[in-house]
Amino acid sequence: MSAIVDIPLSKEEILTALHTALQQNFIDNLRNRHPNVALDSKLRGYVGEIAFKKWAKSHNIEFKESNIKDYSSGMDIDFVYEVGSKRMEVELKTSLIPDVDQDLLEMMNRRDIKLIRRKDKPLKD
């Protein structure tokens, strides 16, 4: 699948993401990165979360919770989706397009989606 989905964000949504990024301090998650690189990573993450929530809402997908911490594992959980007794915890990752890819279509054709299994749970869970 190489479909690119355009999710336009308003100036206000971008400013909200910037404000949130400036307020947060993720020393552990961002290792000892230069402050400019850390801000870029945080801003990209919050922009991604706002865009993903917007896309989900446009498809009638509502999340039970977002941006919570699982203290038993220490993991941050970006979105919790529940249907009946099924619960799915989603972590959204955002990255820059690698310079070698040049554009979104090239990136979509060359890169992959990663599914991560935690602890001894089966990947399908």
Buried (B, 14 or more C-beta within 10 A) or exposed (E): EEEEEEEEBEEEBBEBBBEBBEEBEBEEEBEEBEEEEBBBBBBBBBBBBBBBBBEBEEEEEEBEEBEBEEEEEEEEBBBBBEEEEEEEBEEEEBEEEEEEBEEEEBBBEEEEEEEEEEEEEEEEE
